[in-house]
Amino acid sequence: MSRPMLRRATLFIAIAALSTWAAAQKSPKESDAAAAWPSKTVRLIVGFPAGSSPDLTARTLAEPLAKALGQPVIVENKVGAGGNIAAEYVARATDNHTIGLMINGNLTIAKLLNPKLNYDPLKDLTPVSLIGVSPLVLTAPVGSPGATAQDFFVAARNAGDKWSYGSPGVGTVGHIGMELLKSRTNINPVHVPYPGYPQVANAMLGGQLQLSMMPPALAMAQIKAGKLRAIGVTSSGRSTLVPELPSMSEAGVPGFNLEIWNAIAAPNSLPKPVVAKLSALFSDIARAPEMRQKLFQQGWQVVGTTSEGLARRIKLDTALLGGVIAMRGIQPD
């Protein structure tokens, strides 16, 4: 080897050794920071009312998380704006002990839908773990017209804007999904936002709404009680969560595939070693057989991803839901 080449090789080895040494010096500090966290009660923020699907999931996760962390975990409901009030609260938290359980819209198209929003999900929130996914159930009052799903859509088209549909708020998947369905079926019900799905169900039972896309657990409780009617699930094929219900393809809307999901996110200021610790814990908790069964009963197919896995899903859904917003010209109320 020539002398210049030898000098370059020696320099390269020295730089590599220095980088390795620096990483070694950094790792113990990061490990110590993660091991020492949390030092007080952890708050898990939910943007929907008590009894709603996100609330039930958060409370199911809170107990095993508290055991794993050795500190209390309390669930706080900060309701409004389709979960965005809670999401902004988490994004602005600076105590390093506040995280949130959020839905699709809060982590994807919130800023696309409302540029004046005081937080940006892509800049102000850090993905932690995708907990569970589910199709929605297109639901109607039990006495709604049409013997079949196809007949129901004919009645809906004939009703025009005399019908109304409910969702947990502007920008939620229940809202964006219905707008997508409207474009695919030429129906035109008017959107009416509510604080959460329990209120949507009550409005349908009371005759104020003619249809809604609802989470399976809540919808099936009313359907099995004979109070509401299922038109189909918002997937191209049947779902293992509700295999007895027809898919949108069977209901005459081919290629329609839409899921809701819930996920854990943290303020962007939360130290990365703590995010990694939380990501691993939530993944392990959600995938445990007993927890998997509990979440399945709540209407969720468990995923339990890493932080990176949730980031990928956020990117995909931002593109899908953002496309519907642009196509339908959806704006905040």
Secondary structure by P-SEA (a helix, b strand, c coil): ccaaaaaaaaaaaaaaaaaaaaaaaaaaaaaaaaaaccccbbbbbbccccccaaaaaaaaaaaaaaaaacbbbbbbbbccccaaaaaaaaaacccccbbbbcccccccccccccccccccccccbbbccccbbbbbbbccccccccccaaaaaaaaaaacccbbbbccccccaaaaaaaaaaaaccbbbbbbbcccaaaaaaaaaacccccccccaaaaaaaaaaccbbbcccccccccccccccccccccccccbbbbbbbbbbccccccaaaaaaaaaaaaaaaacaaaaaaaaaaccccccccaaaaaaaaaaaaaaaaaaaaaaccccc
